[in-house]
């Protein structure tokens, strides 16, 4: 009888442990979407009050400012998705070392989204109105990826970072020439994404099948096109 009671207590404890983690993720999502998340590293663009004249948002033409804001909104959405994706992947990952890799990458994505949010504010614009949808969809996708095994879980991370890296390179060529602040932020983001991809590959990432990679690109295209405007 006592053994049965002890077993029940252990099962209840395990259940509550998962519940606590899920509730913690809900709280984290609220922080990210509510704009209260804080970066752990300084903004690579520096402080706005020390800008020189040609780096001031007002030095951009209205069209350039609108375009730069649209690009940075897309980048912000990308970081919302990356944050949700990696935390979803880590939530049910059974390998403690790989779970640590995923949480570390997620923490650095928080830095990125804070920097992007700050730059969007400087450009007198706003984040995407669809951020809750992007977060929920990416988190769910991350949870599904976590069930595919460690190598494919890391493969998903590596492919995500590869595509983001290409996307950021494209943005660096599209940003207005006078927008050095956005350029510094995007450059640091790209460098971090390259490091994330290398980390995933060095830990045994399995290359994803072609159809999955194509599907990821298609989803990314929908996200970037929509986020630029909404």
Steps between C-alpha positions, in 0.01 A plus 500: 500500500778741597687418179193586298467834680869580443467410132200727469688786661793451262269499197327814625837669554611418147172630362528825692858539381383499139212731587737743671718507189202564276382783727851645499496497120164680502653767724801527271273543199315780679832678565614468140170605346441773756838661433630462855779254413847649554818449299803354677746676266535865398333610179768478226364825354595687816291752691273731300616810687854468362397480135661723244276696268509264200386206720189677632171347375397850393793501253326224302237593246141403599511215249834373632381521858183306416700237311757462779220466755336230288824304476565528873141393572563188290821438695315548828240242394782264405638529852154449651479179299854387587444563870178298495644228280806428715309511826244262353780268387665513843182444702483124440861434399630206704868573445611750766803619304298567184225662702763740635614578143142583400435721803826687443405567138155613614656743748710658225190529282348709782787744456422519130130564543564773759749673269255477209215631715711795613594584142137475387410752771779731387362482148163605640325179401355195678553122522282260303140478617513126437781424748281281727414286197865474394604401853230236547565341162877489546478364854270221382738420215788486748314254721437276197866519399607400851318168458703408190818416692809698589674491160193618310420750773845651447456465125193718524703758691783491246267540202310781670823689565623440146185652354503791747864567415412530130202718583715740708762524225221607266383765747851639534495569126151652514534736797532871411864602470466757778347258751817393678320422828279233343799366309706450818213314665437274202872427461529386862185292463641327193827423677310347792283291266810362330632398842169332585510301175861394562409392855208290376714334233788430738258330740376255237229677302341275238429665163127528447331346193454727199119530525525619862762761408282624215197517729701705750599742224139534389385573855779754541394675179144534624621635834740757355253628241225540758715644780644772277154657479302379803 
